[in-house]
Amino acid sequence: MRWNRVVVMVVALAPTCVRAQESYKVEALKEAPPAGLSDAIKAQLNGQGYRVVDDQGNAYAEFWLRKAVPASSAPAGPKGAVQFPFLAEGELLGALRFSGEGHDYRDQTIAPGVYTLRYGLQPVNGDHLGVSTYRDYALLLRAEDDKDVAPLAQQPLEEESAGAAGTSHPAVLMLLSAPKPSVTEPSMVHDEQADTWGAVVPLNLAVTGGSGTSPYALQLVLVGFGG
């Protein structure tokens, strides 16, 4: 499956009209992962999540992160065009719920519902030369299509994610490094130039050979999309 050209900067879950004067915040969501997830997936997620709300207090998107995401090594900065080389492609990161109509980074319409989030890399081919500084994305898959915790290979990952958008292109949400890697409390970052808002949240990593988990902050840009 070929990923079409997109303009880089962010993960998008935004509606088609984003107003610069709007503001967003992220807050703790004291609610268990949605019932639409399989028991196997649900058991891997934190018991509480996050809710992004607009300046009127309206819920925008809700997401839950995995309790412990396998990592091949401790984070040590980008490796070439990959910001998170310690993550395996197809690895489960969490789950997301849209109460209303959503949109991905390409402004594809995503129907209300529950989706899993899996780590993916933008393919290196002629379609993507010069498009993005980095290749890291979270891909949305419909909860009813994704019931196993094991990582997905590239082809089924992209095909099942395309089903979430109802198109031939995966439903992609860009992942970015957090402005402050040591952040452990959720916060929102506004990129005024791109007119995007990103949720900075701690992802708990279980590093191979280590004990327990350690938080690593990354950014999901939830408002705004590329061309």
C-alpha positions as CSV (number, residue, x, y, z in Angstrom):
1,M,0.0,0.0,0.0
2,R,1.4,3.4,-0.9
3,W,1.1,6.4,1.4
4,N,0.3,9.6,-0.6
5,R,2.3,12.8,-0.1
6,V,1.5,14.8,3.0
7,V,2.9,17.9,4.5
8,V,4.7,17.1,7.8
9,M,4.4,18.6,11.2
10,V,1.8,16.8,13.3
11,V,-0.6,14.1,14.4
12,A,-4.1,15.1,13.5
13,L,-7.5,14.4,14.8
14,A,-9.0,17.7,13.8
15,P,-12.2,18.8,12.2
16,T,-12.0,20.5,8.9
17,C,-12.3,24.0,10.3
18,V,-9.7,24.9,13.0
19,R,-10.0,28.5,14.3
20,A,-6.8,30.1,15.5
21,Q,-8.6,31.8,18.4
22,E,-9.7,28.5,19.9
23,S,-7.7,26.9,22.6
24,Y,-7.5,23.3,24.0
25,K,-6.5,21.6,27.1
26,V,-5.9,18.0,28.1
27,E,-7.2,16.6,31.4
28,A,-7.2,13.3,33.3
29,L,-10.1,11.1,32.4
30,K,-11.1,8.9,35.3
31,E,-12.8,6.4,33.1
32,A,-11.8,2.8,32.2
33,P,-11.0,2.0,28.6
34,P,-14.0,1.7,26.3
35,A,-16.1,-1.5,26.2
36,G,-15.6,-1.7,22.4
37,L,-12.1,-3.0,22.9
38,S,-11.3,-6.7,23.1
39,D,-10.5,-8.0,26.6
40,A,-6.9,-8.7,25.5
41,I,-6.3,-5.1,24.4
42,K,-8.2,-3.6,27.3
43,A,-6.1,-5.5,29.8
44,Q,-3.0,-3.8,28.4
45,L,-4.2,-0.3,28.9
46,N,-4.1,2.1,31.9
47,G,-7.3,2.2,33.9
48,Q,-7.6,5.9,33.3
49,G,-7.1,8.0,30.2
50,Y,-7.0,11.6,28.9
51,R,-9.6,13.9,27.5
52,V,-8.9,16.8,25.2
53,V,-11.5,19.6,25.5
54,D,-11.9,22.9,23.7
55,D,-12.3,26.3,25.2
56,Q,-16.0,25.8,25.7
57,G,-15.4,22.6,27.7
58,N,-16.6,20.3,24.9
59,A,-14.9,16.9,24.7
60,Y,-12.8,16.6,21.5
61,A,-11.1,13.2,21.8
62,E,-10.3,10.7,24.5
63,F,-7.4,8.3,24.6
64,W,-5.9,5.6,26.8
65,L,-2.2,4.6,26.7
66,R,-0.7,1.2,27.2
67,K,0.5,0.3,30.7
68,A,3.9,-0.8,29.4
69,V,5.1,-0.4,25.8
70,P,8.0,-2.7,24.9
71,A,11.1,-0.8,24.0
72,S,14.3,-2.4,22.5
73,S,16.5,0.2,24.3
74,A,16.3,3.3,26.4
75,P,15.5,6.5,24.4
76,A,18.6,8.1,23.1
77,G,17.4,10.6,20.5
78,P,16.4,10.2,16.8
79,K,18.1,7.7,14.5
80,G,18.1,9.4,11.1
81,A,14.5,10.2,10.2
82,V,13.0,8.0,13.0
83,Q,12.4,9.8,16.3
84,F,11.4,6.6,18.3
85,P,13.8,3.9,17.0
86,F,13.2,1.9,20.2
87,L,9.6,1.1,19.3
88,A,8.7,-1.8,17.0
89,E,6.6,-1.1,13.9
90,G,3.0,-2.3,14.6
91,E,3.4,-2.2,18.4
92,L,0.2,-1.4,20.3
93,L,0.4,2.1,21.9
94,G,-3.1,2.6,23.2
95,A,-6.7,3.3,22.1
96,L,-8.7,6.4,21.2
97,R,-12.4,7.3,21.1
98,F,-14.2,9.8,18.9
99,S,-17.6,10.7,20.2
100,G,-18.3,12.7,17.1
101,E,-16.8,12.8,13.6
102,G,-13.0,12.8,13.6
103,H,-10.3,13.5,11.0
104,D,-6.8,12.1,10.6
105,Y,-3.7,14.0,9.6
106,R,-4.6,13.8,5.9
107,D,-8.1,15.2,6.8
108,Q,-9.7,11.8,6.1
109,T,-13.0,11.5,7.9
110,I,-13.0,9.1,10.8
111,A,-16.4,7.9,12.0
112,P,-17.3,8.1,15.7
113,G,-16.2,5.1,17.5
114,V,-13.3,3.3,19.3
115,Y,-9.9,2.7,17.7
116,T,-6.6,1.2,18.6
117,L,-3.4,3.1,18.2
118,R,-0.3,1.4,16.8
119,Y,3.1,2.6,16.0
120,G,4.0,2.9,12.3
121,L,6.7,4.4,10.0
122,Q,6.0,6.3,6.8
123,P,7.3,4.2,3.9
124,V,10.6,5.2,2.2
125,N,9.7,5.5,-1.5
126,G,9.4,8.0,-4.3
127,D,6.0,9.1,-3.0
128,H,7.4,10.5,0.2
129,L,10.8,12.0,-0.7
130,G,11.2,15.4,1.0
131,V,7.7,15.2,2.6
132,S,8.6,14.8,6.3
133,T,11.6,15.4,8.5
134,Y,10.5,12.3,10.5
135,R,8.6,9.1,9.7
136,D,6.9,8.3,12.9
137,Y,3.1,7.9,13.1
138,A,0.3,6.4,15.1
139,L,-2.1,4.5,13.0
140,L,-5.8,4.1,13.8
141,L,-7.4,0.7,13.5
142,R,-11.1,0.0,14.3
143,A,-11.4,-1.8,17.6
144,E,-13.5,-4.6,16.1
145,D,-10.7,-5.3,13.6
146,D,-7.8,-5.3,16.1
147,K,-8.2,-7.7,18.9
148,D,-4.7,-9.1,19.5
149,V,-2.0,-7.4,21.4
150,A,0.9,-8.7,19.3
151,P,2.6,-6.3,16.9
152,L,1.2,-6.2,13.3
153,A,3.4,-6.5,10.3
154,Q,3.5,-3.6,7.9
155,Q,1.0,-4.8,5.3
156,P,-1.8,-5.8,7.6
157,L,-1.2,-2.8,9.7
158,E,-1.6,-0.4,6.8
159,E,-4.6,-2.4,5.3
160,E,-6.5,-2.5,8.6
161,S,-5.8,1.2,9.3
162,A,-7.1,2.1,5.8
163,G,-10.3,0.4,6.8
164,A,-10.6,2.9,9.7
165,A,-10.7,5.7,7.1
166,G,-12.7,3.8,4.5
167,T,-10.2,4.6,1.9
168,S,-7.0,3.1,0.4
169,H,-4.8,5.1,2.7
170,P,-4.1,4.4,6.3
171,A,-5.6,6.6,9.0
172,V,-2.4,8.3,10.2
173,L,-1.7,10.5,13.2
174,M,1.8,11.9,13.4
175,L,3.9,11.4,16.5
176,L,6.4,14.1,17.6
177,S,9.0,14.3,20.3
178,A,7.9,16.3,23.3
179,P,9.3,19.8,23.7
180,K,10.3,18.9,27.3
181,P,11.2,15.1,27.4
182,S,11.0,15.0,31.2
183,V,7.3,16.0,31.4
184,T,5.3,13.5,33.4
185,E,2.1,15.5,33.7
186,P,-0.2,16.0,30.6
187,S,-0.1,19.4,28.9
188,M,-1.0,21.0,25.5
189,V,1.4,22.7,23.2
190,H,0.3,25.2,20.6
191,D,2.3,25.6,17.4
192,E,1.2,29.0,16.3
193,Q,2.8,28.8,12.8
194,A,1.2,25.5,12.0
195,D,-1.9,26.3,14.0
196,T,-1.8,23.0,15.8
197,W,-2.4,21.8,19.3
198,G,-0.5,18.8,20.7
199,A,-1.1,16.7,23.8
200,V,2.2,16.0,25.6
201,V,1.7,12.8,27.6
202,P,4.0,10.2,29.3
203,L,4.3,6.8,27.5
204,N,5.4,4.1,29.9
205,L,8.3,2.1,28.4
206,A,9.4,-1.4,29.4
207,V,13.0,-1.5,28.2
208,T,14.4,-4.9,27.3
209,G,16.7,-6.0,30.1
210,G,15.4,-3.5,32.5
211,S,13.0,-3.7,35.4
212,G,9.6,-2.0,35.7
213,T,8.7,0.9,33.4
214,S,9.8,4.5,33.0
215,P,7.8,7.4,31.6
216,Y,8.8,8.9,28.3
217,A,7.0,12.1,27.1
218,L,5.9,12.3,23.5
219,Q,3.5,14.5,21.6
220,L,0.2,13.7,19.8
221,V,-0.9,16.7,17.8
222,L,-4.6,16.4,18.1
223,V,-5.8,19.6,16.5
224,G,-4.7,20.6,13.0
225,F,-3.8,18.6,9.9
226,G,-1.5,18.5,6.9
227,G,-2.4,18.9,3.2
